[in-house]
């Protein structure tokens, strides 16, 4: 009887670990299958950073390239601005997925993500890089997504 239970348990665990896609993978696939090549969205980046009062960013993307990135007051963020490199990590849905994938794979101690039900892109993400550290948390909120012609 013990053998039967152990074999059944082994089969169940094997079935759970092979072929089952994670929530991240399912949503990334949903985004890819949507084939949205031109879109805009607002991105709120929450952290212990000096620029949070200028949030959200308004971003337009076409064919995987950022066409524009502006603060909520309409001021453009260019590649020469000091914060550009930080923001650019989240400047397209593909980049956002890439950063979250690294965080979920162990770059961060704790990550919680919710996804858009229609397109699969990350709507909110809360990232705690070092659980015991203070002021290293990052939150991302995508809103106002619009597929463009």
Backbone as CSV, one residue per row, in Angstrom:
resi,resn,N_x,N_y,N_z,CA_x,CA_y,CA_z,C_x,C_y,C_z
1,UNK,0.824,-1.191,0.000,0.000,0.000,0.000,0.872,1.261,0.000
2,UNK,1.973,1.227,0.793,2.870,2.368,0.850,3.459,2.666,-0.522
3,UNK,3.816,1.572,-1.245,4.393,1.743,-2.584,3.398,2.437,-3.511
4,UNK,2.159,2.024,-3.462,1.120,2.596,-4.308,0.939,4.089,-4.011
5,UNK,0.943,4.436,-2.755,0.813,5.847,-2.366,2.013,6.643,-2.851
6,UNK,3.213,6.091,-2.672,4.426,6.782,-3.122,4.454,6.954,-4.638
7,UNK,4.055,5.934,-5.364,4.030,6.018,-6.825,3.002,7.052,-7.271
8,UNK,1.834,7.034,-6.664,0.795,8.011,-6.999,1.276,9.423,-6.707
9,UNK,1.887,9.611,-5.567,2.417,10.915,-5.202,3.494,11.368,-6.180
10,UNK,4.377,10.477,-6.568,5.435,10.800,-7.534,4.845,11.196,-8.880
11,UNK,3.821,10.490,-9.325,3.169,10.832,-10.594,2.487,12.193,-10.533
12,UNK,1.840,12.477,-9.442,1.176,13.778,-9.276,2.199,14.898,-9.292
13,UNK,3.278,14.739,-8.547,4.314,15.773,-8.507,4.976,15.957,-9.864
14,UNK,5.199,14.890,-10.578,5.789,14.969,-11.911,4.848,15.702,-12.856
15,UNK,3.578,15.386,-12.804,2.600,16.045,-13.669,2.521,17.533,-13.367
16,UNK,2.651,17.901,-12.116,2.589,19.315,-11.736,3.826,20.080,-12.193
17,UNK,4.960,19.405,-12.256,6.190,20.122,-12.560,6.531,20.137,-14.044
18,UNK,5.908,19.306,-14.846,6.228,19.285,-16.270,5.053,19.798,-17.079
19,UNK,5.347,20.696,-17.968,4.322,21.159,-18.889,3.371,22.203,-18.341
20,UNK,3.320,22.376,-17.064,2.411,23.362,-16.501,3.046,24.744,-16.616
21,UNK,2.352,25.640,-17.273,2.878,26.993,-17.441,2.560,27.816,-16.202
22,UNK,3.488,28.706,-15.879,3.262,29.601,-14.754,2.301,30.707,-15.167
23,UNK,1.789,31.398,-14.192,0.910,32.540,-14.467,1.649,33.567,-15.324
24,UNK,2.927,33.785,-15.010,3.744,34.703,-15.801,3.797,34.249,-17.258
25,UNK,4.119,32.970,-17.494,4.239,32.442,-18.858,2.922,32.538,-19.620
26,UNK,1.825,32.201,-18.969,0.514,32.269,-19.622,0.193,33.698,-20.052
27,UNK,0.492,34.660,-19.193,0.174,36.046,-19.518,1.131,36.637,-20.546
28,UNK,2.394,36.248,-20.492,3.329,36.707,-21.509,2.916,36.159,-22.882
29,UNK,2.490,34.928,-22.909,2.013,34.325,-24.156,0.749,35.037,-24.648
30,UNK,-0.141,35.390,-23.721,-1.357,36.120,-24.089,-0.988,37.460,-24.723
31,UNK,-0.013,38.153,-24.135,0.438,39.430,-24.697,1.021,39.227,-26.096
32,UNK,1.873,38.239,-26.244,2.493,37.973,-27.546,1.455,37.599,-28.596
33,UNK,0.474,36.816,-28.208,-0.565,36.391,-29.145,-1.521,37.515,-29.527
34,UNK,-1.554,38.576,-28.745,-2.418,39.723,-29.059,-1.869,40.521,-30.238
35,UNK,-0.570,40.395,-30.502,0.071,41.072,-31.643,-0.224,42.574,-31.668
36,UNK,-0.096,43.208,-30.518,-0.287,44.662,-30.440,1.077,45.292,-30.707
37,UNK,1.202,45.994,-31.818,2.502,46.564,-32.169,2.580,48.069,-31.920
38,UNK,1.433,48.717,-31.751,1.413,50.163,-31.501,0.446,50.411,-30.342
39,UNK,0.966,50.978,-29.268,0.127,51.167,-28.086,0.672,52.297,-27.222
40,UNK,-0.172,52.740,-26.309,0.246,53.725,-25.316,-0.273,53.278,-23.958
41,UNK,0.388,53.763,-22.920,-0.044,53.445,-21.560,0.578,54.434,-20.587
42,UNK,0.027,54.475,-19.404,0.598,55.261,-18.312,1.271,54.288,-17.362
43,UNK,2.417,54.706,-16.842,3.167,53.870,-15.921,3.493,54.675,-14.673
44,UNK,2.997,54.200,-13.552,3.336,54.801,-12.269,4.459,53.976,-11.668
45,UNK,5.577,54.620,-11.387,6.708,53.967,-10.744,6.765,54.490,-9.320
46,UNK,6.519,53.617,-8.370,6.541,53.994,-6.964,7.775,53.445,-6.279
47,UNK,8.543,54.335,-5.701,9.747,53.925,-4.981,10.183,55.092,-4.097
48,UNK,11.247,54.895,-3.363,11.808,55.981,-2.570,12.774,56.732,-3.476
49,UNK,12.208,57.480,-4.421,12.957,58.165,-5.469,12.485,59.615,-5.552
50,UNK,13.326,60.499,-6.059,12.968,61.917,-6.096,11.922,62.291,-7.149
51,UNK,11.601,61.385,-8.066,10.729,61.747,-9.184,9.286,61.278,-9.030
52,UNK,8.922,60.707,-7.909,7.590,60.116,-7.786,6.459,61.136,-7.902
53,UNK,6.726,62.396,-7.572,5.666,63.400,-7.694,5.362,63.730,-9.155
54,UNK,6.205,63.276,-10.089,5.999,63.531,-11.510,5.268,62.383,-12.213
55,UNK,4.876,61.384,-11.463,4.236,60.203,-12.032,2.781,60.482,-12.325
56,UNK,2.148,59.783,-13.228,2.688,58.677,-14.001,3.396,59.151,-15.269
57,UNK,4.176,58.243,-15.831,4.783,58.468,-17.136,3.754,58.106,-18.199
58,UNK,3.779,58.811,-19.295,2.946,58.460,-20.443,3.890,57.976,-21.534
59,UNK,3.647,56.760,-22.007,4.572,56.098,-22.923,3.823,55.653,-24.167
60,UNK,4.447,55.885,-25.330,3.921,55.372,-26.592,4.980,54.473,-27.213
61,UNK,4.536,53.315,-27.706,5.433,52.302,-28.259,4.917,51.869,-29.623
62,UNK,5.832,51.718,-30.566,5.474,51.173,-31.876,6.569,50.218,-32.322
63,UNK,6.157,49.020,-32.715,7.078,47.988,-33.195,8.228,47.746,-32.224
64,UNK,7.934,47.749,-30.939,8.924,47.446,-29.918,9.819,48.600,-29.515
65,UNK,9.653,49.773,-30.117,10.472,50.943,-29.799,9.629,52.006,-29.108
66,UNK,10.208,52.628,-28.091,9.532,53.743,-27.441,9.554,54.944,-28.374
67,UNK,8.376,55.441,-28.707,8.300,56.657,-29.516,8.385,57.886,-28.639
68,UNK,7.780,57.799,-27.457,7.823,58.937,-26.539,7.640,58.467,-25.112
69,UNK,8.194,59.272,-24.199,8.024,59.063,-22.768,7.970,60.444,-22.143
70,UNK,6.857,60.743,-21.487,6.694,62.051,-20.874,6.195,61.903,-19.447
71,UNK,6.527,62.896,-18.640,5.949,62.966,-17.303,4.494,63.395,-17.417
72,UNK,3.773,63.295,-16.334,2.361,63.650,-16.330,2.131,65.117,-16.700
73,UNK,3.136,65.979,-16.462,3.001,67.392,-16.818,3.337,67.670,-18.283
74,UNK,3.627,66.615,-19.058,3.899,66.763,-20.475,5.367,66.946,-20.833
75,UNK,6.238,67.073,-19.840,7.670,67.248,-20.119,8.256,65.924,-20.607
76,UNK,8.909,65.961,-21.763,9.512,64.764,-22.351,10.734,64.322,-21.566
77,UNK,10.933,63.018,-21.544,12.118,62.429,-20.937,12.975,61.941,-22.094
78,UNK,14.163,62.466,-22.211,15.038,62.077,-23.320,16.151,61.158,-22.824
79,UNK,16.840,60.541,-23.774,17.906,59.595,-23.450,19.049,60.243,-22.676
80,UNK,19.134,61.570,-22.692,20.204,62.256,-21.962,19.826,62.567,-20.516
81,UNK,18.556,62.401,-20.156,18.119,62.648,-18.783,18.612,61.531,-17.867
82,UNK,19.055,61.888,-16.648,19.627,60.870,-15.744,18.671,59.720,-15.413
83,UNK,17.384,59.985,-15.341,16.423,58.941,-14.972,15.975,58.086,-16.155
84,UNK,16.358,58.475,-17.356,15.900,57.759,-18.554,16.245,56.269,-18.503
85,UNK,17.471,55.942,-18.167,17.899,54.540,-18.158,17.047,53.702,-17.196
86,UNK,16.745,54.267,-16.034,15.903,53.558,-15.065,14.505,53.335,-15.638
87,UNK,13.893,54.391,-16.181,12.539,54.278,-16.731,12.499,53.381,-17.962
88,UNK,13.526,53.450,-18.793,13.541,52.687,-20.042,13.439,51.187,-19.795
89,UNK,13.850,50.726,-18.611,13.727,49.299,-18.277,12.279,48.844,-18.309
90,UNK,11.347,49.778,-18.163,9.911,49.471,-18.139,9.183,50.173,-19.291
91,UNK,9.925,50.585,-20.317,9.396,51.434,-21.384,8.628,50.744,-22.489
92,UNK,8.594,49.424,-22.483,7.736,48.661,-23.397,7.205,47.473,-22.603
93,UNK,6.162,46.854,-23.103,5.637,45.675,-22.402,6.667,44.546,-22.416
94,UNK,7.423,44.412,-23.502,8.435,43.369,-23.571,9.517,43.590,-22.511
95,UNK,9.926,44.836,-22.336,10.933,45.144,-21.312,10.370,44.918,-19.915
96,UNK,9.117,45.288,-19.722,8.471,45.080,-18.429,8.422,43.589,-18.100
97,UNK,8.036,42.772,-19.081,8.038,41.320,-18.872,9.444,40.825,-18.554
98,UNK,10.431,41.317,-19.275,11.813,40.877,-19.071,12.309,41.192,-17.657
99,UNK,12.039,42.404,-17.195,12.451,42.791,-15.832,11.740,41.936,-14.790
100,UNK,10.446,41.712,-14.979,9.685,40.906,-14.024,10.137,39.446,-14.036
101,UNK,10.484,38.951,-15.207,10.965,37.577,-15.292,12.233,37.401,-14.461
102,UNK,13.145,38.368,-14.553,14.377,38.311,-13.758,14.064,38.398,-12.270
103,UNK,13.136,39.281,-11.905,12.753,39.416,-10.501,12.131,38.117,-9.978
104,UNK,11.234,37.533,-10.763,10.574,36.295,-10.355,11.548,35.118,-10.302
105,UNK,12.610,35.182,-11.097,13.606,34.100,-11.125,14.614,34.202,-9.988
106,UNK,14.492,35.238,-9.159,15.362,35.305,-7.998,16.120,36.598,-7.815
107,UNK,15.995,37.546,-8.740,16.667,38.836,-8.556,16.064,39.613,-7.385
108,UNK,14.824,39.299,-7.047,14.153,39.943,-5.919,13.681,38.868,-4.950
109,UNK,13.616,39.235,-3.688,13.156,38.281,-2.669,11.654,38.030,-2.734
110,UNK,10.890,39.062,-3.086,9.435,38.911,-3.110,8.850,39.721,-4.253
111,UNK,7.992,39.087,-5.053,7.368,39.746,-6.197,5.910,39.314,-6.253
112,UNK,5.023,40.288,-6.356,3.617,39.981,-6.606,3.205,40.754,-7.851
113,UNK,2.490,40.079,-8.738,2.106,40.667,-10.012,0.646,40.345,-10.288
114,UNK,-0.078,41.314,-10.838,-1.414,41.046,-11.375,-1.369,41.430,-12.853
115,UNK,-2.180,40.736,-13.638,-2.119,40.876,-15.089,-3.443,41.360,-15.664
116,UNK,-3.348,42.056,-16.794,-4.540,42.510,-17.502,-5.264,41.282,-18.060
117,UNK,-6.575,41.166,-17.782,-7.285,39.966,-18.228,-7.425,39.862,-19.750
118,UNK,-7.455,40.970,-20.461,-7.638,40.923,-21.913,-6.332,40.698,-22.664
119,UNK,-5.284,41.452,-22.312,-4.038,41.408,-23.066,-2.903,40.652,-22.369
120,UNK,-3.003,40.464,-21.070,-1.991,39.713,-20.341,-0.811,40.513,-19.823
121,UNK,-0.709,41.799,-20.159,0.440,42.566,-19.670,0.325,42.782,-18.162
122,UNK,1.445,42.990,-17.485,1.411,43.225,-16.035,0.703,44.554,-15.725
123,UNK,-0.321,44.495,-14.893,-1.029,45.715,-14.477,-0.393,46.313,-13.232
124,UNK,-0.073,45.460,-12.297,0.603,45.920,-11.083,1.697,44.938,-10.727
125,UNK,2.765,45.480,-10.189,3.855,44.640,-9.701,4.429,45.299,-8.459
126,UNK,4.607,44.520,-7.433,5.256,44.974,-6.210,6.497,44.119,-6.025
127,UNK,7.636,44.779,-5.984,8.916,44.091,-5.968,9.686,44.518,-4.726
128,UNK,10.069,43.539,-3.939,10.905,43.785,-2.765,12.222,43.064,-3.016
129,UNK,13.243,43.823,-3.360,14.518,43.245,-3.763,15.158,42.475,-2.616
130,UNK,15.235,43.090,-1.449,15.799,42.440,-0.261,14.763,42.550,0.847
131,UNK,14.198,41.435,1.234,13.083,41.404,2.182,13.396,42.151,3.482
132,UNK,14.602,42.016,4.008,14.942,42.636,5.287,15.388,44.091,5.146
133,UNK,15.607,44.559,3.928,16.084,45.932,3.720,14.916,46.917,3.730
134,UNK,15.232,48.145,4.043,14.237,49.211,4.063,14.472,50.096,2.841
135,UNK,13.393,50.586,2.263,13.445,51.550,1.155,13.968,50.976,-0.153
136,UNK,13.878,49.677,-0.361,14.299,49.105,-1.644,13.110,48.602,-2.459
137,UNK,11.907,48.802,-1.950,10.716,48.311,-2.615,10.404,49.162,-3.852
138,UNK,9.808,48.516,-4.839,9.423,49.167,-6.075,8.022,48.697,-6.434
139,UNK,7.176,49.636,-6.831,5.860,49.247,-7.320,5.669,49.850,-8.703
140,UNK,5.038,49.077,-9.561,4.752,49.493,-10.928,3.265,49.320,-11.185
141,UNK,2.642,50.329,-11.757,1.225,50.242,-12.090,1.033,50.738,-13.514
142,UNK,0.480,49.862,-14.351,0.169,50.206,-15.736,-1.318,50.528,-15.798
143,UNK,-1.641,51.673,-16.388,-3.043,52.047,-16.551,-3.208,52.751,-17.896
144,UNK,-4.454,52.952,-18.277,-4.748,53.689,-19.492,-4.203,53.048,-20.763
145,UNK,-4.036,51.732,-20.752,-3.516,51.058,-21.937,-4.459,51.266,-23.114
146,UNK,-3.882,51.574,-24.276,-4.690,51.734,-25.478,-3.920,51.170,-26.678
147,UNK,-4.538,50.218,-27.365,-3.972,49.716,-28.623,-4.253,50.780,-29.674
148,UNK,-3.212,51.164,-30.425,-3.328,52.231,-31.409,-3.246,51.648,-32.821
149,UNK,-3.822,52.366,-33.793,-3.782,51.868,-35.185,-2.363,51.882,-35.756
